[in-house]
């Protein structure tokens, strides 16, 4: 029997792989120095350069430990990069620790070695969900599971009413991953958010093998061509704008021919991103009712509003997930009951920042060893409230209908620096 160390002891030191580059040094342009240390990275780099006159930039540092607690060295990272085709500085003349690669290449190499994988897709992100993201996923999964058994015939839906920077994209993907869903459709009213949806798919280790499909790929193929060629055995995420996917052809009033595949696919999960921006007014709803002649209008002219019932959608799905930071109309309309909503506010986040690592919101959460406070970078927050002028309250109370509208109250005329509140005297009060 060979003598193998099956249970390596974790070291008490803090070994790290680090990377830095020289600034303005032509001979080293595009090269990254990859090293190893158990001490402060900044001090170690200064020792190597011997003099502060050499300009440099530290690009990052990462724990040099595998999942089993054993240590790996810098030469293992460089060897990995060489196998991937990256070359060291002056490969034929000397041995050195400089590699012609990018920061992402270096991060991906560290991820591969620390996790014991090939990391063929060059993924460099390994962070896990924060406590509130984990809680949102668990709550939603539990509701979807219970709602699937009630035999009501309605598609289960859930709303994440979460502040900006909650990480709704990452958490939504984790929900799909936990539920082992393979066909996910993301509909948005803000196509500019595509970068965030694509980035998590392509960089995080949890989504290796996932496929992201959007308007056009690098080869110039249309989205329907991409979907046709996609591997159905691996998860597929299709991203598109509500206006395009669900809009009607101006000539014949029917579904756009290039989008028929969206309507004939039975999706596992449809995600409505930035829900509060949506075209969810009654006339937009009528646009997609069964009677093709009932309404002949393009969807793109509509903006903010909310639907009270998404069952009119000409898309079939097992589950609906709605994402928003300000779903006021949906909440006021009663579109979602309490069991269908996950709330996360700035106040919740600030409380977690102050309480870390013992969180009253999530008493069962156990931080990983050496896990830093994920809320530490949040700025100090001061919340201010406003009181409606008595004259406005009187109008709202005494009218036949509730005539006060928050959007109207803060309506602005003009654009950019020339924009002014229409009711600035009331706003100032």
C-alpha positions as CSV (number, residue, x, y, z in Angstrom):
1,X,0.0,0.0,0.0
2,X,1.4,3.3,-1.0
3,X,1.9,6.1,1.6
4,X,-0.6,8.7,0.6
5,X,-1.8,11.7,2.5
6,X,-5.5,11.4,2.3
7,X,-6.3,14.0,5.0
8,X,-3.8,16.9,4.6
9,X,-3.8,19.3,7.5
10,X,-4.8,22.9,6.7
11,X,-2.0,25.3,7.2
12,X,-2.2,28.1,9.8
13,X,-0.5,30.5,7.4
14,X,-2.4,32.4,4.7
15,X,-0.7,31.3,1.4
16,X,-1.7,33.4,-1.6
17,X,-1.1,33.5,-5.3
18,X,-0.7,37.1,-6.5
19,X,-0.4,38.9,-9.8
20,X,1.0,42.2,-10.8
21,X,2.2,44.1,-13.9
22,X,4.8,46.8,-14.5
23,X,3.4,50.1,-15.7
24,X,5.1,51.8,-18.7
25,X,7.8,49.2,-19.1
26,X,7.9,48.3,-22.8
27,X,9.8,45.0,-22.4
28,X,7.1,43.7,-20.1
29,X,4.0,45.1,-21.8
30,X,1.1,42.5,-21.7
31,X,3.0,40.3,-19.2
32,X,1.8,39.4,-15.7
33,X,4.1,38.4,-12.9
34,X,2.5,35.4,-11.0
35,X,4.0,34.6,-7.6
36,X,3.3,33.0,-4.3
37,X,3.7,34.3,-0.7
38,X,2.5,33.7,2.8
39,X,3.0,37.3,3.8
40,X,1.5,40.6,2.8
41,X,1.3,40.8,-1.0
42,X,2.2,44.5,-1.2
43,X,5.4,44.0,1.0
44,X,6.4,41.0,-1.1
45,X,6.1,42.8,-4.4
46,X,8.1,45.7,-3.1
47,X,10.9,43.3,-2.0
48,X,11.1,41.9,-5.5
49,X,11.3,45.3,-7.2
50,X,13.9,46.5,-4.7
51,X,13.1,50.1,-5.4
52,X,9.9,52.2,-5.4
53,X,11.1,53.8,-8.6
54,X,9.7,50.9,-10.6
55,X,6.0,51.6,-11.3
56,X,3.7,48.6,-10.9
57,X,0.1,47.6,-10.4
58,X,-1.1,44.7,-8.3
59,X,-3.9,43.1,-10.2
60,X,-5.1,40.7,-7.6
61,X,-4.4,37.9,-5.1
62,X,-6.2,34.6,-4.3
63,X,-6.0,31.9,-1.6
64,X,-3.5,29.3,-2.7
65,X,-5.5,26.4,-1.2
66,X,-7.3,23.5,-2.8
67,X,-10.7,22.3,-1.6
68,X,-9.1,19.6,0.5
69,X,-7.0,22.2,2.4
70,X,-3.7,21.5,0.6
71,X,-1.5,24.2,-0.8
72,X,-0.6,24.8,-4.5
73,X,2.3,26.9,-5.7
74,X,2.7,29.6,-8.3
75,X,4.6,27.4,-10.7
76,X,1.4,25.2,-10.9
77,X,-0.5,28.2,-12.1
78,X,2.1,29.1,-14.7
79,X,2.2,25.4,-15.9
80,X,-1.5,25.4,-16.3
81,X,-1.3,28.6,-18.4
82,X,1.4,27.1,-20.5
83,X,-0.7,24.1,-21.3
84,X,-3.4,26.5,-22.4
85,X,-1.0,28.0,-24.9
86,X,0.2,31.1,-23.0
87,X,3.9,31.8,-23.2
88,X,6.4,33.1,-20.5
89,X,8.7,36.1,-21.1
90,X,11.8,35.1,-23.1
91,X,10.9,31.4,-23.1
92,X,14.0,30.3,-25.0
93,X,16.5,32.3,-22.9
94,X,15.6,32.2,-19.2
95,X,13.1,30.9,-16.6
96,X,10.9,33.5,-15.1
97,X,7.5,34.1,-13.5
98,X,6.1,36.4,-16.2
99,X,3.3,35.2,-18.4
100,X,1.8,36.7,-21.5
101,X,-1.9,36.5,-20.4
102,X,-4.8,38.5,-19.1
103,X,-6.0,38.9,-15.5
104,X,-9.0,36.8,-16.3
105,X,-6.7,34.0,-17.7
106,X,-4.8,34.1,-14.4
107,X,-8.0,34.0,-12.3
108,X,-9.3,31.1,-14.4
109,X,-6.1,29.2,-13.8
110,X,-6.3,29.7,-10.1
111,X,-10.0,28.5,-10.1
112,X,-9.1,25.4,-12.1
113,X,-6.3,24.4,-9.7
114,X,-8.1,25.2,-6.5
115,X,-11.2,23.2,-7.6
116,X,-9.4,20.4,-9.4
117,X,-11.1,21.0,-12.7
118,X,-9.9,21.7,-16.3
119,X,-12.0,24.9,-16.4
120,X,-12.1,24.7,-20.2
121,X,-14.4,27.6,-20.4
122,X,-11.9,29.9,-18.6
123,X,-14.3,30.8,-15.8
124,X,-12.9,33.1,-13.1
125,X,-15.8,33.7,-10.7
126,X,-16.5,31.4,-7.7
127,X,-18.4,33.6,-5.2
128,X,-21.4,32.1,-3.6
129,X,-24.8,33.6,-2.9
130,X,-25.2,36.1,-0.1
131,X,-27.6,35.0,2.7
132,X,-30.6,37.0,1.3
133,X,-30.1,35.6,-2.2
134,X,-30.0,32.1,-0.8
135,X,-33.2,32.8,1.1
136,X,-34.9,34.2,-2.0
137,X,-34.0,31.1,-3.9
138,X,-35.2,28.7,-1.2
139,X,-38.5,30.6,-0.6
140,X,-39.3,30.7,-4.4
141,X,-38.4,27.1,-4.9
142,X,-40.6,26.1,-2.0
143,X,-43.5,28.1,-3.4
144,X,-43.1,26.8,-6.9
145,X,-43.0,23.2,-5.6
146,X,-46.2,23.6,-3.5
147,X,-48.1,25.6,-6.2
148,X,-47.3,22.9,-8.7
149,X,-49.4,20.4,-6.7
150,X,-52.5,22.5,-6.2
151,X,-53.9,21.6,-9.7
152,X,-55.4,25.0,-10.3
153,X,-54.2,25.1,-13.8
154,X,-52.5,28.4,-13.4
155,X,-48.8,28.9,-13.9
156,X,-47.1,29.5,-10.5
157,X,-45.5,33.0,-10.3
158,X,-43.3,34.7,-7.8
159,X,-42.1,38.3,-7.3
160,X,-38.7,39.4,-6.0
161,X,-39.2,42.9,-4.7
162,X,-35.5,43.6,-4.1
163,X,-33.4,46.8,-4.0
164,X,-30.9,47.6,-6.7
165,X,-27.7,45.6,-6.6
166,X,-29.4,42.7,-4.9
167,X,-28.0,40.4,-7.6
168,X,-31.3,39.3,-9.1
169,X,-29.6,38.0,-12.2
170,X,-27.2,35.7,-10.4
171,X,-29.8,34.5,-7.9
172,X,-32.3,33.9,-10.7
173,X,-29.8,31.6,-12.5
174,X,-29.2,29.8,-9.2
175,X,-32.9,29.2,-8.8
176,X,-33.0,27.7,-12.3
177,X,-29.9,25.6,-11.5
178,X,-31.4,24.3,-8.2
179,X,-34.6,23.3,-10.0
180,X,-32.6,21.7,-12.9
181,X,-34.5,23.8,-15.5
182,X,-33.1,23.6,-19.0
183,X,-35.1,26.2,-21.0
184,X,-35.1,29.7,-19.5
185,X,-36.5,32.8,-21.3
186,X,-35.6,36.3,-20.0
187,X,-37.8,39.1,-21.1
188,X,-36.8,42.7,-20.4
189,X,-38.0,46.2,-21.1
190,X,-34.4,47.4,-20.9
191,X,-32.3,45.5,-23.4
192,X,-29.2,47.4,-22.1
193,X,-29.1,44.9,-19.1
194,X,-28.1,42.1,-21.5
195,X,-24.4,42.4,-20.5
196,X,-25.2,41.5,-16.9
197,X,-27.3,38.5,-17.9
198,X,-24.6,37.2,-20.2
199,X,-21.7,37.9,-17.9
200,X,-22.8,35.6,-15.1
201,X,-23.5,32.8,-17.5
202,X,-20.1,33.0,-19.1
203,X,-17.8,33.7,-16.1
204,X,-19.2,31.9,-13.0
205,X,-18.1,28.3,-12.4
206,X,-21.6,27.3,-11.3
207,X,-22.9,27.7,-14.9
208,X,-20.3,25.8,-16.8
209,X,-21.9,24.3,-19.9
210,X,-24.8,26.8,-19.9
211,X,-25.7,28.4,-23.3
212,X,-26.6,32.1,-23.6
213,X,-28.6,33.2,-26.7
214,X,-29.4,36.8,-27.6
215,X,-30.2,39.0,-30.6
216,X,-27.0,38.1,-32.6
217,X,-23.9,36.2,-31.8
218,X,-20.3,36.8,-33.0
219,X,-21.0,34.8,-36.1
220,X,-23.9,37.0,-37.1
221,X,-26.5,34.3,-36.6
222,X,-30.0,35.4,-35.7
223,X,-31.4,34.3,-32.3
224,X,-33.7,31.7,-33.9
225,X,-30.8,30.2,-35.7
226,X,-28.8,30.0,-32.4
227,X,-31.7,28.4,-30.6
228,X,-32.1,25.8,-33.4
229,X,-28.4,24.9,-33.1
230,X,-28.2,24.9,-29.3
231,X,-27.6,21.6,-27.4
232,X,-31.0,20.7,-25.8
233,X,-29.2,18.5,-23.2
234,X,-27.6,21.6,-21.6
235,X,-29.3,24.6,-20.0
236,X,-30.3,27.3,-22.5
237,X,-31.0,30.9,-21.5
238,X,-32.7,33.1,-24.2
239,X,-32.5,36.8,-23.7
240,X,-34.7,39.3,-25.5
241,X,-36.8,42.4,-25.3
242,X,-40.5,42.2,-24.5
243,X,-41.1,44.6,-27.4
244,X,-39.5,42.3,-29.9
245,X,-40.5,38.8,-28.7
246,X,-44.1,39.7,-28.0
247,X,-44.7,42.5,-30.4
248,X,-46.9,42.0,-33.5
249,X,-46.1,42.3,-37.1
250,X,-47.2,45.7,-38.3
251,X,-48.3,44.4,-41.7
252,X,-50.5,41.5,-40.7
253,X,-51.0,41.9,-37.0
254,X,-49.7,38.5,-36.2
255,X,-46.7,37.1,-34.4
256,X,-43.4,38.1,-36.1
257,X,-42.3,35.2,-38.2
258,X,-38.8,35.3,-36.8
259,X,-40.2,34.9,-33.3
260,X,-42.5,31.9,-33.8
261,X,-40.0,29.6,-32.1
262,X,-40.5,31.7,-28.9
263,X,-44.2,30.9,-28.9
264,X,-44.0,27.3,-29.9
265,X,-41.4,26.5,-27.1
266,X,-42.7,25.3,-23.8
267,X,-40.4,27.1,-21.5
268,X,-39.4,25.9,-18.0
269,X,-39.1,29.4,-16.6
270,X,-39.9,32.8,-17.9
271,X,-38.2,35.7,-16.1
272,X,-39.5,39.2,-16.4
273,X,-36.7,41.6,-15.6
274,X,-37.2,45.2,-14.5
275,X,-40.9,44.4,-14.2
276,X,-41.8,47.9,-13.1
277,X,-40.7,49.3,-16.5
278,X,-43.1,46.9,-18.3
279,X,-45.8,47.6,-20.8
280,X,-48.4,46.0,-18.5
281,X,-51.3,48.3,-19.2
282,X,-54.8,47.0,-20.2
283,X,-54.4,48.0,-23.8
284,X,-51.0,46.2,-24.0
285,X,-52.7,43.2,-22.5
286,X,-55.4,43.2,-25.1
287,X,-52.7,43.2,-27.7
288,X,-52.1,39.5,-27.0
289,X,-55.7,38.2,-26.4
290,X,-57.0,35.4,-28.5
291,X,-59.0,37.6,-30.8
292,X,-56.4,38.6,-33.4
293,X,-58.5,41.5,-34.7
294,X,-59.3,43.0,-31.3
295,X,-56.3,45.2,-31.3
296,X,-53.7,46.1,-33.9
297,X,-51.0,48.1,-32.3
298,X,-47.2,47.7,-31.7
299,X,-46.1,47.3,-28.1
300,X,-43.1,49.6,-28.3
301,X,-45.1,52.8,-27.6
302,X,-45.9,51.7,-24.0
303,X,-43.8,52.2,-20.9
304,X,-44.3,52.0,-17.1
305,X,-47.3,50.1,-15.9
306,X,-48.2,46.6,-14.5
307,X,-50.4,43.7,-15.5
308,X,-52.9,42.2,-13.1
309,X,-52.8,38.8,-14.9
310,X,-50.1,37.4,-17.0
311,X,-52.1,34.5,-18.3
312,X,-52.8,36.3,-21.5
313,X,-49.2,35.8,-22.6
314,X,-48.9,33.8,-25.9
315,X,-46.0,31.9,-24.3
316,X,-46.3,28.7,-22.3
317,X,-44.1,28.1,-19.2
318,X,-44.0,26.0,-16.1
319,X,-43.1,29.0,-13.9
320,X,-43.0,32.8,-13.9
321,X,-40.4,34.9,-12.0
322,X,-40.8,38.7,-11.8
323,X,-37.9,40.9,-10.8
324,X,-38.2,44.5,-9.7
325,X,-37.0,47.0,-7.2
326,X,-40.1,49.2,-7.3
327,X,-43.2,47.1,-8.1
328,X,-45.6,49.5,-6.5
329,X,-48.5,49.0,-8.8
330,X,-48.3,45.2,-8.7
331,X,-48.3,45.3,-4.9
332,X,-51.1,47.8,-4.7
333,X,-53.2,45.8,-7.1
334,X,-53.0,42.7,-5.1
335,X,-51.5,40.8,-8.1
336,X,-49.2,38.9,-5.8
337,X,-50.2,37.5,-2.4
338,X,-47.8,37.5,0.5
339,X,-46.6,34.0,-0.2
340,X,-45.6,35.0,-3.7
341,X,-43.3,37.9,-2.7
342,X,-39.8,38.1,-1.4
343,X,-38.9,41.5,-0.1
344,X,-35.3,42.9,0.5
345,X,-34.8,46.5,1.3
346,X,-31.9,48.9,1.9
347,X,-32.7,48.8,5.6
348,X,-32.4,45.0,5.7
349,X,-29.0,45.2,4.0
350,X,-27.8,47.9,6.4
351,X,-28.8,45.8,9.4
352,X,-26.9,42.8,8.0
353,X,-23.9,45.0,7.5
354,X,-23.9,46.0,11.2
355,X,-24.6,42.5,12.5
356,X,-22.2,40.4,10.5
357,X,-21.4,37.6,10.9
358,X,-24.3,36.8,13.2
359,X,-27.4,37.9,11.3
360,X,-30.8,38.2,12.9
361,X,-32.4,37.9,9.4
362,X,-30.7,34.6,8.8
363,X,-29.8,33.0,12.2
364,X,-29.0,29.7,10.5
365,X,-26.4,31.2,8.1
366,X,-22.9,30.1,8.8
367,X,-20.2,32.1,7.0
368,X,-17.4,30.1,5.3
369,X,-13.9,30.2,7.0
370,X,-12.2,33.5,6.4
371,X,-15.4,34.8,4.6
372,X,-15.3,38.6,4.6
373,X,-18.4,40.7,5.4
374,X,-20.2,40.9,2.0
375,X,-21.9,44.1,3.1
376,X,-18.8,45.9,4.2
377,X,-18.4,47.9,1.0
378,X,-21.9,49.4,1.4
379,X,-21.8,53.2,2.1
380,X,-23.5,54.6,5.1
381,X,-27.1,55.4,4.3
382,X,-29.4,58.1,5.6
383,X,-33.0,57.8,4.7
384,X,-35.2,60.8,4.4
385,X,-39.0,60.9,4.1
386,X,-41.4,63.6,2.8
387,X,-44.8,64.7,4.0
388,X,-47.4,65.5,1.4
389,X,-48.7,69.1,1.6
390,X,-52.1,69.3,3.2
391,X,-53.7,70.6,0.0
392,X,-52.6,67.5,-1.8
393,X,-53.9,65.3,0.9
394,X,-57.3,67.1,0.9
395,X,-57.7,66.5,-2.9
396,X,-56.9,62.8,-2.5
397,X,-59.3,62.4,0.5
398,X,-62.2,64.4,-0.8
399,X,-62.3,63.4,-4.5
400,X,-64.6,60.8,-5.9
401,X,-61.5,58.7,-6.7
402,X,-58.1,58.5,-5.2
403,X,-56.6,61.2,-7.4
404,X,-53.1,61.3,-6.0
405,X,-50.4,59.7,-8.3
406,X,-46.8,59.5,-7.2
407,X,-45.6,59.5,-10.8
408,X,-47.6,62.6,-11.6
409,X,-46.5,64.4,-8.4
410,X,-42.8,64.0,-9.3
411,X,-43.3,64.5,-13.1
412,X,-40.5,66.4,-14.7
413,X,-40.4,68.5,-18.0
414,X,-37.4,68.7,-20.2
415,X,-34.3,66.5,-20.3
416,X,-30.9,66.3,-18.7
417,X,-29.7,69.5,-17.0
418,X,-32.7,71.4,-18.3
419,X,-35.2,69.1,-16.6
420,X,-37.4,70.7,-13.9
421,X,-40.2,69.4,-11.7
422,X,-43.6,70.3,-13.1
423,X,-44.9,70.8,-9.5
424,X,-41.7,72.0,-8.0
425,X,-43.3,74.2,-5.4
426,X,-45.2,71.2,-4.0
427,X,-42.1,69.0,-4.2
428,X,-40.0,71.6,-2.4
429,X,-42.6,71.7,0.4
